Amino acid sequence: MKAEKHSQLGPAVSFLIGPLLFIFILFFNPLRVDVSANRVLAVAALMISWWITDAIPMPAVAIIPLVLFPLLGISKISETAAPYANEVIFLFMGGFMIGLGIEKWNLHKRIALSIVRFTGTGGNRIILGFIIATGFISMWLSNTATTMMMYPIAVSVISVLNAKHASEKQVRNFSICIMLAIAYASNFGGIATVIGTPPNVAYASFMNKKYGYDISFFNWMLICTPIAVLLLTALYFVLVNMYPNRIASSVEMKIHIQDDLKHLGPMTTPEKRVLYIFCTTALLWMTRDLINKTALLKLDDNMIAVFGALLLFIVPSGNKKGMSNKLLVWSDTSKMAWGILLLFGGGIALAGALEKVGLIGMLGKWLSGFSGTTLITLILVVAVLSIFISEVMSNVAQVIVFAPVVTGIAEALHLNPFLLGIPMTLAASCASMMPMGTPPNAIVFSSGHIKLSQMMKTGFVMNLISIILIVLFSYYVVPLVLTLPK
């Protein structure tokens, strides 16, 4: 989910844009569509404008349909409320809770420090370690949570280098690298799994609702994990070449990492139990299709996520310090991003209404006139538009709005909808140029170690690499893995 954006227009103007658009469309019908379609368009304009300007919190925008849809006669309240309990929302809720368990018992820190120790203590090796650790953790936790976890570790490493009296330029370039590394690795690692970042869940939810097609955890990883690995590899080479630090391996850094691990002590009983539950959940996600073929059980990813979360509330922590008698207690969920679950529900409700009144179909028919465009060019256009729009718009809101649009285009051109939907979704999570592009970008930019020009320059290069990889995988690999049953 995006960090809050403070519009250059000012809060009053940002707020008024939405209602003015709503009134203009509602009363003047500029697109000359039928009454019901025009009402949905008016609500969509209000929601999208407030999402873009961040005039009010995004989850609050997401519950607008619960008021305006029944009021304008678009749908009954019972019909409008149903998407807010969509089954895929519980997939993300379960993933959030598992992430809370990992964070609560410091398992994330142990994983990160162990990887850094493994890669070595030279400047470039530390950056590589942070990229690997951050990318891996972000596959399972939200990119925002991952960055928040890695950020203090990165700051402490920078302070150790300063204490070591490395040259000012060496430390400055290293600081830029490590900050950009944890932000971008959080973004890229998140695309590897269907639960790694909210846009993935939003798109999977849309496809499930529209076609009844459940994108399996394994199939998503089959396509997207190689992209994530290649992006993380490219990120390393881009950073160390754009900002060379030439910091040699040092005893002080090795001692610092070892001290942090020593401070954590041996793996505690709660850590081990969280790790077992995490591994069990991940294994069930990856082997779900094989289990279902036995006909003994019928699992889906949503059930597995909730099962993993429930185990955290059921299994005793084994903690002797009295911190908690269970791995998770309900008060721990106060730190969970409940608002994003509402955001999914509101997006699904809006997308359903746009489709119900025929607006998506109309767009698809209009764009069918472009059928002469080669498929790879069409995929390229979708990826480019998605990644650069995401620099200024919430990637979750973007996927919610554009999933039905690109699906309508695919249907109009008689294409596999995943050929356009997957690049649109993945590109939305790869915005790297602007601080408001993703929450990780905003977090590291606030450190003061990065100038806007540096983020824009490095981000533009990573955007281009992201587009190339996403287009190639979407064109050549997606048709082999994801197709709708005939």
FITORNU-738196 format. One record per residue: z, x, y of N, C-alpha, C, O, CB in turn. Coordinates in steps of 0.2 Angstrom, whole numbers, plus 5000, padded with zeros to 4 digits. Atoms other than C-alpha are relative to their C-alpha. Last residue first. Glycine has a CB too. Layout:
% residues N
ZXYZXYZXYZXYZXY...
This chain:
% residues 486
500550054999488949404881500149944996499749894997499350034998500250035006490549504883499449955001499549915006500549984995499850065001490649594900499749974993499149984992499849955005500550054999490349774900500349934998500749934994499450024996499850064997491549924903499349955001498949965005500350005007499350025001491350084893500249935001500549894998500550055003499949995007489550134891500749984998500949974992500050084999500350045005489050054907500150014993500149964989499250005001499750075000490450134917499649964995499949924991499949985007499450015005489950314911500249935000500349904995500650045002500149975007488250354919500549984995500349974989499950075000500750015002488150254936499950024992499549984988499550045004500250075000489950234939499349994997499249944994500149975007499650035005490350414934499849934999499849904994500750015001500349975007488950484945500349974994500049954990500150075000500750025001489450374960499750024993499449984990499550025006500050075001491250414959499449974998499349934994500449965006499850005007490950604957500149924999499949904993500750035000500449975005489850604973500249994992499849964988499950085001500650045001490850494983499650024995499349984991499749995007499850075004492450584979499449964999499349934994500649975005499949985007491650754984500249944996499949934990500550054999500749985003491050685000500050014993499649994989499750065004500450075001492750605004499350014997499149974993500049975007499850045006493550775000499749934999499649914993500850005000500249965005492550865013500249974993499849964989500250075000500850015000492850735026499750034994499350004990499750025006500150075003494750745022499349984999499149954994500349955004499949995007494750935025499949934996499649934991500750024998500549955003493950915042500150004992499650004989500150075003500750035000494950755046499550054997499050024994499849995008500050055005496650825041499349974999499049954994500549955001500049975007496350985050499949954995499649964990500650044999500749975001495750895066500050034993499550034990499950055005500550055002497350785065499350034998499050014994499949955006500350034994498450935065499549954997499249954992499750065004500750015000499550975050499849975006500149925009499849954994500449945003501251045048499350005001498950055000500350024993500149964995502150915059499650074998499450115003500650025004499749935001502850835044500050045006500450095007499850034994499450004996502250665050500450065000500950075004500449944998500249994993500550705044500650005004500650045009499549955002500049924999501350725026499850015007500050065010499550034995499449965002501950545026500050075002500450105005500249994993499550014994500450465035500650044999500950075004500149935000500349964994499250545022500549995006500650045009499349975002499949935000500350485008499750045006500150095008499750024993499349984998500350305015500250084999500550115003500549964996499650025006498450295014500750025002500850065007499850044994500450015006497050305027500449984994500249934991499650064999499950075002498250285042499649994994499649934992499949965006499350015002498450475043500149934998500549924993500450025006499650034994496450485044500849994997500949984991499849945002500149974993495250595034500549985005500750025009499349985002499649934999495750575015500050025007500350075009499750054996500049994993495250395010500450065001501050065000500249945004500249934998495150414991499950015007499750075009499450014996499449965000495950244986500050085002500450115001500350004993499550024996494650134992500650045000501050045005500149924999500149974994493350244983500549975005500750015010499349985003499849935000494050194967500050035006500450075009499650044994499350005001493950004970500350075000500750095004500249974993499750034994492150004977500850015000501150035005499949925000500149954994491550124964500449975006500750015010499350015001499649945001492350014950499950055006500450075008499850034993499350014999491649844957500550074999500950085003500349954995499950004993489849894959500850005001501050035006499649955003500449954997489449944941500150015008500050065011499249994999499649944999490849844935499650055003500050105006500250024993499650004994489849684939500450065001500650085006500549945000499350005002488549724926500450015006500450065010500150064995499749935002486949684935500749994997501049944998500150045006500050005007485949514937500250074997499950104992499349984996500549955002485549554955500050004992499650054990500150065003500650024997486449394961499450044997498850024997500050005007500250065003487849424949499349985002498949964998500549955001500249985007488049604955499749944996499249954993500650034996500649965000488049544973499750024993499150014992500150075004500550054999489349414969499350035001498850014999500149965007500150045006490449544961499449955001499049944997500649974997500449965004490249654976499849974994499349984991500350074999500749994997490849514987499650044996499050024995500150035007500450055001492249454975499350015003498849985001500349935003500150015007493049624975499549944998499049954995500649994996500749985002492749654994499949994992499349994990499950075001500550034997494249555000499350014997498949974997500050025008499950085000495549594988499449975003499249925000500749985003500250025007494949774987500049934999499649904996500450044995500749995000495049795006499749984993499249944993499950075001500450054997496749715006499350005000498949964999500249995008499850065004497449844994499649945003499249904999500749985000500450005006496549985003500149944995499649924992500150074996499650005007497349935019499550004994499149964994500549945000499750065003496049965033500450014994500250064990499349954998499750044995495650115044500349934998500649905002499549995006499749954996495150255032500449965006500849995009499550045004499349995002494750125019500450045005501050055005500150024993499750064998493150075028500850014999501249995003499849934997500049994993492550255025500449935004500749945009499450015004499549944998492950255007500150005007500650025009499750064997499350015002492250075004500450065002501050045004500049994992499750054996490650095014500749994998501149995003499649934999500049984993490150255005500449955005500949975008499350025003499549955000490550194988500150025007500750035009499950054995499450035001489550034990500650055001501150035004500149964993499950044993488050124998500749974999501149975004499549945001499849964995488150244983500249975007500649995010499450055001499449985002488150104970500350055006500850055008500050044993499650064999486650024978500750024999501250015003499849944996499950004993485750194979500549945002500949955006499349985003499549944998486150224960500150005008500650025010499750064998499350025002485450044956500450065003501050045006500150004993499849975007483750074965500849994999501249995004499850075000499649934999483449954980500250024993500449994988500749985004500449945000482149824976500350065000500150124998499449995005500049985007483449694972499550064999499650094994499849944996500049935000483849684991499950034993500150094991500650035003500649984997483349504992499950075000499450105001499949975007500549995006484749474980499350025003498950044999500049934996500149935002485849504995499650014994499350074993500750034999500349974994485649325002499950084998499350105000500550005006500750024999486049254985499650035005499050055005499949925001500449975005487549354983499349985000498950034999500349984993500149934998488249305000499650044994499150084996500650045001500550004995487949124996499850075002499350095003500349965006500750015003488849144979499550005006498950035004500049934997500249945004490349224988499349994997498950044997500550014995500149944995490449085001499750064996499350094998500550015004500749985001490348944987499850065005499250085005499549945002500550044995491848844992499350035001498950015005500350015007500050075002492748894976499649975005499249925003500749975001500450015006492349084978499949924999499349904998500250034993500649984998493149104995499449984995498949964996500050075002500250054995494649004989499350015003498849975003500449995006500250065004494849114974499749945004499349915002500649974996500649995004494749264984499849944997499249924996500150064996500649994996496049204996499350004997498949974998500150055006500150064998497249154982499449995005499049955005500749975004500350035005497049324974499849925002499349895001500449994993500749975001497349414990499649964995499149944996500050074998500450034995498949304993499250025000498849985002500350035007500150075001499549344976499649975005499249935004500749965000500550025005499249524977499949934999499349904999500250034993500649994997500149534994499449994995498949974996499950085002500350064996501549444987499350015003498949975003500549995006500250065005501749574974499849945003499349915001500749994995500749995003501549704987499949954995499349944994500050084998500650034996503049634996499350014998498949974999500150035007500150075002504249674982499449975004499049935001500649955001500450034995504149854985499849934998499249924996499350055001500750025002505649904975499649975005499849935009500049964994500549954998507149984983499349994998498850035000500250074998500050014992508249824981499550055003499250045008500750015003500650034998507749844962499949985008499449965010499849944996500549954999509149964960499449975002499050015005499950044993500049984993510349814963499650065001499450075007500850035001500550044996509749744946500050025008499550025011500249925000499650064998510449884936499649965005499249995009500850015002500150034993509350014928500549945000500649904995499349975000500549954997509750144914499849975007499750005012499450004996500750015003511250034910499650055004499750075009499849935001499950015008513150084912499349984997499349984991500549954999500350065002512750154930500149994992499950044989499349995002500550024995513450294940499749944998499649905003499450065000499950074998515050304929499549985005499649935009500750005003499750004993514950494927500149935003500349935009499550045004499350005000514750484908500450005007501050005008500250074996499749954995513050424908500750005001501049945001499749975007499749945003512450354891500350055006500550105004499650034996500249944997511250244901500350064996500050114996500250005007499449974996511450094890499850075002499450104999500650014995499749945003509750014885500650035004500550045010499450054999499650015006509549834891500350064997500950064995499549974995499450044999508949844909500549994994501149984995499849945003499549964995507849994906500649965002501149995003499650025006499649955004507149904890500550045005501050065003499550054997499450035003506649754901500550054996501150054997499849954996499550024994505549864912500649974997501249994999499749965005499749934998504649934896500549995005501050025005499450045003499549985005504449754890500350075001500950085000499550014993499450044999503749694907500550024994501150034995499949935000499749984994502449834906500749975001501250005003499649995007499849945002501949794888500450035006501050065005499550054998499450005004501849614892500350064999500950074999499749974993499550034996500649644907500650004995501250014998499849935002499649954995499649774897500549975004501050005005499450035004500449984994499249644883500450045005501050055004499749935004499849984994499849624865499550015006498950015005500350074999500550014995499449514851500350025006500649985010499749935000499750014993500449574836499449995004498850015003500450055002499350015001500149574817500349985007500849945007500350074997499950075000498249544819500849994999501049934998499649974994499750015006497949734815500249924999500449904993500750044999500450015005496649734828500349994993500049974988499550064999500250075000497949704841499549994994499449934992499649985007499450055003498849864837499749934999499949904994500650005005500049995007497149964839500649964997500549934991500250084999500650035003496849884856500050014992499949964988499350035002500050085001498549914862499549974996499649934992500049975007500250025007498550104858500049924999499949904993500550034995500649965002498450174876499849974993499249984991500250075000500650014996499650044883499450034997498850004997500150025008500250075001500850054869499449985004498949955001500649955001500450005006500850244871499849934998499249924995500550034994500749974999501250234889499650004994499049984994500150075003500450054996502650104886499350035001498849995000500349995007500150055004503450224872499549955004499049925001500649964998500549985005503250374883499849944995499249944994500350064996500649994996504150284898499550024995498950004995500150065005500350064998505450224886499450005003498949975002500549965005500350035006505750394878499749935002499249914999500749994995500649975003505850474895499749974994499149964993500150084999500650034996507050344902499450034998498850004997500250025007500250075002508150384887499549975004499149935002500749965000500350005007508050574889499849934998499249914996500450034995500749974999508450564908499649994993499049974993500050075002500450054997509950444904499350035001498849995000500349995007500150065005510650574891499549945003499149925000500649974997499450055001510450714903499849954995499249944994500349975007500250075000509150854902500649964998500849964993499449994996500350035006510151014904499749935001500149895005500450014994499649995007510651064922499649984994499049964995500649965000500150065004509850994938500450004993500649954991499249984999499550054997510651134948499949934996500449904996499849995007499349995003509851254935500549955003500949935000500250075002500050035007508151174939500750014997500949974993499550044995500150075000508351204957500149974993500449924992499449985004499350034997509051374955500049935000500549894998500150035007499550005005507551414944500649985002501049944998500150084997500250055005506351364957500549994994500749944992499350014997499950064996507251464971499849944995500249894994499549995006499350025000507351614959500149935003500649905000500450055004499950015007505451614956500849985000500949934996499950064996500250075001505251594975500149984993500349934991499250005001499650054997506351744978499849934999500249894998499950015008499350015003505551854965500449945003500749904999500450064999499449974998503851834973500649984996500649934993500149985007499450025004502051804968500650045002500650105003499850014993500049985007500851854982500649974997501149945000500150085000499249995002500551744997500050024993499949994989500449945002499949935002498651765002500750024999500950085000499750055005499349984998498751605012500150074998500550105001500549954997499849945005496851555012500750025003500850035009499550065000499449974997496651385021500350054996500850044993500549945002500050024993494851325018500650035004500650045010500049925001500649974997494651415002500049995008499850035012499449994997499949935000496351374995499550045003499650105006500250034993499449984996496251195000500050085000500150105006500649974997500150014993494451164994500650035004500450065009499949925001500549954997494751254977499849995007499750035011499450004996499749935001496351154973499550055004499750095008500150024993499550004994495550984979500350075000500450105006500649954999500449994994494051014967500550015006500450055011499549945002500249935001495251024952499650025007499750085010499550014994499449954999496150874958499850075000500150115003500649984995499850014993494550774960500650055002500650085007500149935002500549964996493950834943500150005008500050055011499349974999499949935002495550774935499550045004499750105006499950014992499449984997495450604944500150084999500350125003500649974998500250004993493650574939500650035004500550085008499849935003500549944998494050624921499950015007499850065010499450004996499649935000495550504922499650065000499850105004500450004993499749974993494450364929500450064999500550105004500449945002500449994994493250314915500350045005500050095008499749945002500649975002494250334899499550025005499250075005499749964994499949935000495850294908499450044998499250105000500650024996500049974994495150124912500150075001499850115004500649965004500750004998494650094894500050035008499550065010499749945000500449955003496350144888499350015003499150065005500050004993499749934997497350034900499650064997499450105001500750004998499449975004496249884894500250075004499850105007499850024993500249935000495149794907500650034997501250035000499950035007499449954999495549614903499850074999499750094993500649984994500149945003494049494905500650055002500850065008499350045002499650005006494449314908500050064997500250074991499949944996500350005007492949314919500450004994500249994988499650075000500750034999493549274937499749994993499449944991499650055004500050074998495449284934499349975000499249924998500350005007499750045005495349444923500049935002499949884998500850024999500450015005494149524935500349964994499949924991499850074997500550044998495249484950499549994994499349944993499650045006499850074999496749554942499549955001499449904998500649995005499950025007495949714937500249935000500049894995500550044996500750015003495349734955500049974993499749934991499650065000500450064997497049704962499449994997499249934996500050025008499750075003497849814949499749945003499649895000500850005001500250005007496749964953500249934997499849904994500250064996500750025000496949934972499849994993499449944991499650045004500150074999498849944970499349984999499249934996500349985006500150024993498850124963499949935001499549904997499550055004499849954995499350204947500049995007500350025011499550064998499450024996499450044937500150065005500650055008500650004995500050074997497650044930500649985004500649945009499949954995499850055004497750234927500049935004499949935010500750014997500149985007496750384934500249944995500049944990500450064998500650045003496550314951500050014993499649974990499450025004499950075001498350364956499449964997499549914994500249975007499750015006498050544953500149934998500149914993500750044999500449995005496850554967500349984993500049954988499750075000500550055000497950474980499550004994499449954990499650015006499750075001499550564975499449955000499449914996500549995005499950015007498450724974500349944998500249914992500550064997500650025004497850694991500150004993499749964990499550065002500350064998499550684999499449984996499349934993499850005007499650065002500450814989499749945002499749894998500750015002500150005007498950944992500449944997500249904993500350064996500650045002498850905010499949994992499749944990499450035003499950074998500650955012499449964999499549904996500150005008499650045005500451105001500149935002500249894998500750045000500350025007498851165009500549964996500349914993499950074997500650054999499451145028499849984992499749934991499450035004499750064998501151235024499449955000499549894998500350005006499650035006500251375015500249935001500249894997500550054998500550025005499051405030500349974994500149924991499550054998500350064997500551405042499549974995499449914994499750025007499650065001501551515030499749945003499749895000500750025004500050025007500151645029500449944999500249894995500450064996500750035002499751635048500149984992499849934990499450055001500050074998501651665052499349974998499449914996500050015008500350014993501751815041499949935002499949884998499350045000500849995001502951805026499749995007500049975012499749954995500449974994504751825032499350024998499150075000500450075001500349945003505551775015499750055005499550105004499649994994499449965000506651645025499750074997500150124998500549974995499849984993504951565030500650055000500650105004500249945004500549954998504351565012500250035007500150095008499349975000499849945003506051485007499550055002499750115003499949994992499449964997505851355020500150064997500350115000500649955000500249984994504051305014500650045004500550105006499849955005500449945001504751284997499850035006499850095006499449984995499549955002506151165003499650074998499850125000500449984994499649974994504851065013500450064998500550115001500449945003500549964996503751044997500350035006500250095008499449965002500149945004505250984987499550055003499750115004499849984993499449954999505650865001500050064996500250114998500749964998500049974993503850795000500650045001500650105004500149945005500249935000503750774981500150045007500150105008499250014998499649955005504750624979499850075001500350115001499949974993499350004997504050534995500550044995500950084998500349935000500049964994502350574989500750015003500950075005499549985006500249935002502550504972500150055006500450105005499450004997499449985003503350344979499950074998500450114999500249964994499549994994501850324991500650024997500950075000500149935003500249944996500550354977500550015005500750075007499350005003500550014994501350224966499950065004500450115004500349945004499650034995502150284949499549995006498950025006500550055003499550055002501250314933500449975005500649915004500450034995500450045005499650414937500549944998500249894996499850044994500350064996500550474953499649964995499449904996499650035005499550054998501750584942499649945003499849885001500550035005499750035006500250674935500549955001500449894998500350064995500550045003499350704951500349974994500149914993499450054999500150064997500950764959499549954997499649894997499850025008499450055000501350884946500049945003500149895001500750045003499950035007499650954944500649965000500549904997500150064995500650045001499350974963500149974993500049914992499350035001499950064996501051044966499549954999499649894998500150015007499550045004500751174952500249935004500349895000500750045000500350035006499051224960500649964996500549904993499850054995500450064998499951244977499749974994499649904993499450025005499550054998501251354969499649945002499849885000500550025006499850035007499851454960500549945002500649904998500450064996500550055003498951474977500349974993500149924992499450044998500250064996500551544985499549954997499649894997499750035007500449984994501151654971499849945004499849885001499450034997499750014994502651574961499550035006499850035012500650045000499849944997501951534944500249995007500249945010499450055000500649974997501051394935500150065004499650105005499749955005500549995005502451354923499450045003499150095001499849944996499749945004503851364936499550024996499450084995500749984997500049954995502851234947500250074997499950124998500449995006500749985000502651124931499950065005499550105004499649945003500249965006504451134928499350025000499150074998500249954993499749934999504951094946499850044993499650104994500750005000500349974994503850934946500250085000499850125000500149975006500749995002504450874929499650045005499350095003499649934999500049955006506250904933499350014998499150074997500449974994499949934997506050814950500050054995499750114996500750005004500649984996505250664942500150075003499650115003499849955006500549985005506650644929499450035004499150085002499849954995500349934998507850634943499550034995499450094995500650045001499749955004508850484935499750075001499850124997500049984993499350015000508450354948500450064997500950094999500349944997499849974993506650414951500850004999501150055002499849965006500249935000506150384932500350045007500650095006499250015000499649965005507050224932499950075000500450114999499949974993499350004998506250164948500550044995500950074998500349935002500049944995504550214941500750005004500950065005499549985006500049945004504850104926500150065005500450115004499450004996499349995003505349964938500050064996500550094996500249944996499549984995503749984948500750014997501050064999500049945005500149934998502649984932500550025006500750085005499350015002499849965005503449824927499950075001500450115000499749984993499250004999503149744944500350044994500850084996500249924999499849954994501349804943500750005001501050055002499649985006500149935002501049724926500250055005500550105003499250004999499449985004501949564932499950074997500350114995500249954995499549984995500649544946500650034996501050074998500249945004500149934998499349544932500550035005500750095005499350015003499749955005500049384925499950075002500450115000499749984994500549985005499649284941500350054996500750094998499450035004499749995007501249204948499550034995499650024989500449944998499449964999500649214966500450014994500950064994500449975006500249935001498949144960500650055002500650115000499550025005500149985007499748974956499950085000500150114996499549964997499449965002500448944974499950034993500250084992500649964999500049944995498748874981500650054997500550114998500249985007500549965002498548754966500050075004499850125002499349965002499949985007500248684968499550054998499650104994500149944995499549955000500048674987500150034993500250094992500749985003499450035001498448574985500550065000500350124998500149954994499750015007496848654991500749985000501149985005500050074996500449965004495748675006500250004993499849994988500150075003500350035006496448525014499650044996499150014993499649945003500750014998496848615031499649964994499049954995499650065001500050034993498748595029499249985002499149935005500350055005499950075001498648635010499949965007499749905007500749994998500550035005497648795013500249934999499849895000500150044994500650024998498648845029499549964995499149914997499650055004499950054994500448855024499349975001499249915002500350035006499550055003500348935006500149955006500349895004500750034999500350055004498749025012500549954998500349894997499750034994500450044996499749125025499749944996499749884998499550035005499850075001500849205012499749945004499949895004500850005000500250025006499849365012500249934998499949904994500250054994500750025000500049395030499849964994499449914994499550055002499950064997501949405027499349975001499249915001500350015007499850055004501549535014500149935003500049885000500750024996500550025005500549635026500249954995499949904994499750064997500049965006501849645040499549974995499449914994500749994997499450025004501349565056500050044994499450064991500149925000499650044994500049635069500649974997501149975001499549945002499350005002499449765056500549975005501049995007500350074999499649984994497849775065500750014999501150045003499949955006500349944997496749775049500550035006500650095006499349995003500049955005497849655039499850075004500150125003499649994994499349985000498049545054500150054995500650104997500449944999499949974994496149535056500750035001500850085003499849955006500349935000495949505038500150045006500350105006499250004998499749955005497149365037499750075001500150125001500049974993499349994997496449275053500450054995500750094998500449934999500149964993494649295048500750025002500850075005499649975005500249935002495049235030500050055006500250105006499350004996499449975003495849075037499950084998500450124999500349964994499549994994494349045048500750034997500950075001500149935003500249944996493149075033500550015006500750075007499349995003499849945004494148955022499850065004500250115004499750004993499349995000493948825035500350064997500750094999500349934997499849984993492148855037500750015001501050065004499749955005500249935000491848835018500250035007500550095007499350024999499549975004492748665018499950085000500450125001499949984993499450014997491648605033500550044996500950084999500249935001499750065000489948665027500850005002501050065003500049974993499850025007489248825033500349935000500549915006500450064997500350075002488448845050500049994993499549974990499250005002500449995005488949035052499649944997499249944992500350034994500549954998489649015069499550014995498950024996500350065003500349995006490748855064499350055002498850035001499749944998500749984999491248825082499550014994498950014995500050055005500350064995492948735080499350015001498949975003500450005006499850075002493648835065499749955004499449895001500849995000500450025006492748995068500149934998499749894996500250054994500750004999493349005086499649984994499249944995499850075002500250064996495148945082499250005001498949955001500450005007499950065004495349075068499849945004499449905001500849994998500650005005494549215078500149944996499649904995500050064995500650024997495749175092499450004996499049954997499950065006500050074999497249165080499449985004499149935003500649985004500150055006496849335073500049935002499549905000500650014996500749995003496449435089500049954994499549914994499950074998500450054998498149375097499350004997498949944997499950005008499850065003499249485086499549945002499449904998500749985003500150005007498349645090500149934997499849914992500450054997500750015002498249595108499950004993499549964991499650065004500250074998500149575109499349994999499149934996500149995008499850065004500549725099499849935002499649894997500750014999499450024998499449855109500249944995499849904993500049985007500150064996497649885107500749985003500749945008499649954996500149974993497950065100499949945005500049955011499450045000500750014997498549975084500050035007500550025011499849935000499950024994500150045076499450005004499150055006500650045004500449984995499850055058500249975007500349915007499249994998500150044994501150035045499650035005499750095006500749975002499550004996500850135029499949965006499349945008500150085003500149964994499650065017500750015004501149975004499549975005500050044994500050005000500050045006500350105006500649955000
